[in-house]
Amino acid sequence: MVKKVFLVVLAAGFLATGCSVSKSARTQRNLFSGSWSLDNISYENNSGNFQSVIFGDSRDICFEGSDWFFRDNNSTGRYTIKGGSLCQGGDRFFRWSVVEPANRLSQLQFKYIDENRKDISGGTGYRLDIANLTEQQMTLKSNVTVDGELVTIVYEFSKK
């Protein structure tokens, strides 16, 4: 009997450590938590004027000034775009996490969900490199290819 209890406790311990989040990812999650403003979107690694649709949603200009909220206790969030002649305003909901790929910067990943926290993205999501993350500022980056050339989209946030 004692042997069975020991094996159950040992198995539970392996599961707990195998599914745990690293200390740095947990720290980053805590820093994400709260309300942010997306102040600026710019482009690096290429010259010219760019216009893009961000996250399969809206044009880049629609995201500037958008409000973002990250809730770390249940990994959900939302961003709100202001409506206008070029922008379909409203809330978009997502589930998010911080991942730490080997030999890369930590990344924010998210996928769209509905108001009831059900996946509406068909499993498709987005990953952005965390270039900078402090209590007051955040810079995320994503690489895309335009006409065979690498372009980095830079998202600059400030904490509200």
Secondary structure, DSSP 8 states (H G I E B T S, - for coil): -HHHHHHHHHHHHHHHHHT---HHHHHHHHHH-EEEEEEEEEEESS-S----EETTTEEHHHHTTEEEEEETTTTEEEEEE---SS---EEEEEEEEEE--TTS--EEEEEEE-TTS-B-STT--EEEEEEEE-SSEEEEEEEEEETTEEEEEEEEEEE-
